[in-house]
Amino acid sequence: MLKCLVFLLVAMFPVAYGISIPGLNTTEPFDHVAQLDERGMFTLFWNFNSTHNTLEAHVETKGW
């Protein structure tokens, strides 16, 4: 299931290698990123290889 999700993300969104977005600090360098809304409030980063998929989401909320 996760492999299907990664495949769809790669197919649907542009890919940038070694991406960094000002103001967003990730836990590791990610090769892929997608901003999932127009205002940049939901950003998804991911890496994958033959054995692992790593996803990291940065979401701006109204507080919690």
NUROMAR-564521 format. One record per atom (N, C-alpha, C, O): atom name; residue in three letters; z, y, x. Coordinates in steps of 0.001 Angstrom, whole numbers, plus 524288, in hexadecimal, padded with zeros to 5 digits. Atoms other than C-alpha are relative to their C-alpha. Layout:
N
   atom   res       z       y       x
     CA   ALA       Z       Y       X
...
***
This chain:
64
   atom   res       z       y       x
      N   MET   80000   7FB5C   80330
     CA   MET   80000   80000   80000
      C   MET   80000   804EA   80360
      O   MET   7FD0F   80893   80259
      N   LEU   7FFBE   7FB72   7FCA3
     CA   LEU   80394   8098C   80ACB
      C   LEU   7FAE6   800C6   802F6
      O   LEU   7F940   80534   803D7
      N   LYS   80507   7FF86   7FD54
     CA   LYS   7F6F1   80686   811F5
      C   LYS   7FBF2   80275   7FC6D
      O   LYS   7F8AA   8057C   7FE37
      N   CYS   80399   7FD9F   803C6
     CA   CYS   7EF79   80A1B   8059B
      C   CYS   800FF   805D7   7FF9C
      O   CYS   7FD4D   808E8   7FF63
      N   LEU   7FEA1   7FA7C   80042
     CA   LEU   7F6D6   8170D   804DD
      C   LEU   7FDF2   802E6   804C5
      O   LEU   7FBA4   80717   80444
      N   VAL   801DB   7FD81   7FB38
     CA   VAL   7F3BE   81A3F   81305
      C   VAL   7FA14   80061   7FFF4
      O   VAL   7F7EE   8046B   8016F
      N   PHE   805B2   7FFDC   8004F
     CA   PHE   7E576   816AF   81103
      C   PHE   7FE32   80460   7FC64
      O   PHE   7FA98   80747   7FDB5
      N   LEU   8017E   7FBE4   803B3
     CA   LEU   7E4A3   81FA7   8052D
      C   LEU   80107   8056B   80237
      O   LEU   7FDD8   808F4   8017E
      N   LEU   7FED4   7FAEE   7FDA7
     CA   LEU   7EB32   82ADB   80C68
      C   LEU   7FC04   8016B   8042C
      O   LEU   7FA43   805E3   80470
      N   VAL   803E0   7FEFF   7FBEB
     CA   VAL   7E1E7   82981   817E9
      C   VAL   7FABB   8014E   7FD97
      O   VAL   7F7F2   804B4   7FF8C
      N   ALA   8050B   7FF1B   80285
     CA   ALA   7D635   8290D   80EC7
      C   ALA   7FFD3   8052E   7FD16
      O   ALA   7FBB1   8079E   7FCBF
      N   MET   7FFFD   7FB6E   8036C
     CA   MET   7DA7A   83484   80655
      C   MET   80106   8052B   802CB
      O   MET   7FF5D   80944   800E6
      N   PHE   7FE61   7FB24   7FD8D
     CA   PHE   7DFCB   83E73   80FFE
      C   PHE   7FDDC   80065   80587
      O   PHE   7FD1A   7FC74   8082D
      N   PRO   801D6   7FF48   7FAA0
     CA   PRO   7DADA   8445F   81C98
      C   PRO   80406   7FE08   803E8
      O   PRO   808B7   7FDFE   802D9
      N   VAL   7FC9B   8022C   7FBF4
     CA   VAL   7E062   83EA0   82901
      C   VAL   7FFFE   803AB   804AC
      O   VAL   7FBE3   80597   80648
      N   ALA   7FF82   7FCEB   7FB3F
     CA   ALA   7E566   84652   83490
      C   ALA   8039B   7FD01   803AE
      O   ALA   80790   7FADB   801FF
      N   TYR   7FCF5   8030A   7FC45
     CA   TYR   7EAB5   84025   840E9
      C   TYR   803CF   80383   802EB
      O   TYR   8026C   807CA   804A0
      N   GLY   7FBF9   7FCF9   7FD63
     CA   GLY   7F761   844D1   846FE
      C   GLY   8012C   8050C   7FD22
      O   GLY   8020C   8091F   7FF89
      N   ILE   7FF7F   7FB5B   80346
     CA   ILE   7F910   84E31   83BBF
      C   ILE   80570   80256   80064
      O   ILE   8094A   7FF82   800F4
      N   SER   7FAFE   7FD62   800B1
     CA   SER   803D0   85841   83B27
      C   SER   7FF0E   8049A   7FC5F
      O   SER   7FB0F   80741   7FCB8
      N   ILE   80064   7FBB5   803B8
     CA   ILE   80628   8620A   8305D
      C   ILE   8048D   803A7   8011A
      O   ILE   8090B   801F0   80126
      N   PRO   7FBBE   7FC54   7FED9
     CA   PRO   80DE3   86E66   83382
      C   PRO   80439   7FFDA   7FBC0
      O   PRO   80309   7FFF2   7F717
      N   GLY   7FBA3   8000E   803A5
     CA   GLY   81B5D   86DF6   82D48
      C   GLY   801AF   7FA9A   7FE3B
      O   GLY   805D5   7FA0E   7FBDD
      N   LEU   7FE97   80559   8016F
     CA   LEU   81B55   85F31   82B2A
      C   LEU   800EB   7FCDF   804F8
      O   LEU   7FD5F   7FC36   80826
      N   ASN   7FEA6   80337   7FB7A
     CA   ASN   82255   856F3   8354C
      C   ASN   8006C   7FA5A   7FE3E
      O   ASN   803A4   7F90E   7FAE9
      N   THR   7FFF1   80588   80169
     CA   THR   81F93   8486B   8345B
      C   THR   8035F   7FCF2   803D8
      O   THR   80494   7FECF   8081C
      N   THR   7FCA2   80345   7FCC0
     CA   THR   827CB   83D6B   839E2
      C   THR   7FD18   7FD71   80483
      O   THR   7FF84   7FB8D   80836
      N   GLU   80350   80227   7FBE1
     CA   GLU   81C5A   838A5   84238
      C   GLU   7FA9D   80275   7FF68
      O   GLU   7F978   804AE   7FB4D
      N   PRO   80557   7FE06   80099
     CA   PRO   80E45   83CC0   84505
      C   PRO   7FCF5   7FC99   7FC20
      O   PRO   7FD24   7F7CE   7FC72
      N   PHE   80316   802DA   803D7
     CA   PHE   80562   838EF   839B4
      C   PHE   7FA3D   8013B   800BD
      O   PHE   7F8C5   805A4   801F8
      N   ASP   805A3   7FF65   7FF6C
     CA   ASP   7F6BA   836C3   83A3F
      C   ASP   7FD53   801B8   7FAFA
      O   ASP   7F8E7   80399   7FB23
      N   HIS   80273   7FEDA   80509
     CA   HIS   7F42F   83906   82BC3
      C   HIS   80395   8036A   7FCB9
      O   HIS   8085B   802DA   7FCDF
      N   VAL   7FCF0   7FC89   80362
     CA   VAL   7F877   84371   82226
      C   VAL   7FCC7   80162   7FB38
      O   VAL   7F7FE   801C7   7FB7E
      N   ALA   8028F   7FE36   804CC
     CA   ALA   7F55A   84759   8142E
      C   ALA   803BB   803A3   7FD2A
      O   ALA   80844   8024D   7FC46
      N   GLN   7FD00   7FC91   8036B
     CA   GLN   7FA28   85307   80C83
      C   GLN   7FE6A   7FE9C   7FA79
      O   GLN   7F9D9   7FF0D   7F908
      N   LEU   80128   8023B   8051A
     CA   LEU   7FB38   84DB8   7FEC8
      C   LEU   80039   803F2   7FB94
      O   LEU   7FF9E   8027F   7F708
      N   ASP   8004A   7FBF0   803FF
     CA   ASP   7FC03   85AAF   7F79B
      C   ASP   7FDAB   804E6   8026A
      O   ASP   7FD64   8055C   80731
      N   GLU   802BD   7FB59   7FE23
     CA   GLU   7F548   867E0   7F8A2
      C   GLU   8038D   803CB   802E7
      O   GLU   801B4   806AE   80646
      N   ARG   7FC67   7FC4B   7FD91
     CA   ARG   80170   86F72   7FCBF
      C   ARG   80296   7FDDD   804EB
      O   ARG   805B1   8009B   8075C
      N   GLY   7FDC5   80246   7FB47
     CA   GLY   80511   86644   807E1
      C   GLY   805AE   7FE6D   7FF75
      O   GLY   8087F   7FE25   80358
      N   MET   7FA8A   80173   800EE
     CA   MET   811F0   86235   8019C
      C   MET   800F3   7FA27   800A2
      O   MET   80573   7F87E   800FC
      N   PHE   7FF76   805A9   7FF49
     CA   PHE   80F4D   8538D   8031D
      C   PHE   7FC27   7FE61   8043C
      O   PHE   7F769   7FE7E   80373
      N   THR   80337   80199   7FB94
     CA   THR   80A57   84ED4   8103F
      C   THR   8017E   7FA78   8018B
      O   THR   80619   7F940   80233
      N   LEU   7FF29   80574   7FE8C
     CA   LEU   808C8   8408A   813CF
      C   LEU   7FD9C   7FF05   8055C
      O   LEU   7F90C   8003B   80647
      N   PHE   801C2   80184   7FAC8
     CA   PHE   807BF   83BDA   821E8
      C   PHE   80020   7FA14   80052
      O   PHE   8037C   7F79A   7FDED
      N   TRP   7FFC7   805A7   7FF59
     CA   TRP   8046E   82DEE   825D8
      C   TRP   7FD4D   7FE3B   804F8
      O   TRP   7F9B1   800B9   806F1
      N   ASN   80244   802FC   7FBAC
     CA   ASN   8015B   824C8   83114
      C   ASN   7FFB6   7FA57   7FE44
      O   ASN   802AC   7F8AA   7FADE
      N   PHE   8002A   8059B   80109
     CA   PHE   7FD62   8169C   8309D
      C   PHE   7FD8B   7FD3A   804A0
      O   PHE   7FA82   7FF79   8079A
      N   ASN   8026A   80364   7FC1D
     CA   ASN   7F9EF   80B78   839A1
      C   ASN   7FF91   7FA99   7FD94
      O   ASN   80003   7FA12   7F8D2
      N   SER   800EA   8053C   8022B
     CA   SER   7F7C0   7FCE2   83824
      C   SER   804E1   7FD95   7FD90
      O   SER   80470   7F9DC   7FA8E
      N   THR   7FB35   80260   80214
     CA   THR   8060D   7FA1C   834DA
      C   THR   80378   803B4   7FCE0
      O   THR   806C4   801E4   7F9E2
      N   HIS   7FC66   7FC53   80281
     CA   HIS   80C7A   806A0   82FD2
      C   HIS   7FD19   8049C   7FD84
      O   HIS   7F8FC   80647   7FF5D
      N   ASN   801A4   7FB18   8026D
     CA   ASN   80A33   8121D   826B5
      C   ASN   804C4   8038D   7FFF3
      O   ASN   808FD   801F7   7FE49
      N   THR   7FBBA   7FC3C   80003
     CA   THR   8128C   81E3A   82877
      C   THR   7FE57   804AD   7FCC1
      O   THR   7FA5A   80720   7FDDA
      N   LEU   8010E   7FB90   8036C
     CA   LEU   812E8   82894   81DC7
      C   LEU   8048C   803CC   80058
      O   LEU   80912   80233   800AF
      N   GLU   7FBF6   7FBFA   8002E
     CA   GLU   81A42   83573   81DD8
      C   GLU   7FE1E   8043B   7FC4E
      O   GLU   7F9C8   8063B   7FCE4
      N   ALA   8015B   7FBF8   803D5
     CA   ALA   81A3E   83F16   81285
      C   ALA   80388   804BA   800C6
      O   ALA   80841   80433   80185
      N   HIS   7FD1A   7FB17   7FFF7
     CA   HIS   81E4F   84D5A   81323
      C   HIS   7FEDE   802A0   7FACB
      O   HIS   7FA62   803D4   7F98C
      N   VAL   80095   7FDE7   80546
     CA   VAL   820BF   852F2   805A0
      C   VAL   803A4   804A3   7FF5A
      O   VAL   80855   8043D   80051
      N   GLU   7FCD2   7FB70   8012C
     CA   GLU   82560   8608C   80229
      C   GLU   801DD   7FF98   7FA5D
      O   GLU   7FEC0   7FEEF   7F6C3
      N   THR   7FDC5   8006D   80540
     CA   THR   82E91   8601E   7F697
      C   THR   80287   8052B   7FE71
      O   THR   802E1   808C9   80197
      N   LYS   7FD4A   7FB5A   801E9
     CA   LYS   83580   86A3A   7EE63
      C   LYS   805DC   7FFA2   800FD
      O   LYS   808EA   802A1   7FECD
      N   GLY   7FA86   800A6   7FE91
     CA   GLY   8425B   8658E   7F415
      C   GLY   8023F   7FB06   7FDC1
      O   GLY   800B7   7F92F   7F995
      N   TRP   7FD2E   80491   801CE
     CA   TRP   84B18   859EB   7F2F0
      C   TRP   80469   7FED8   80392
      O   TRP   8074B   7FB19   802B4
***
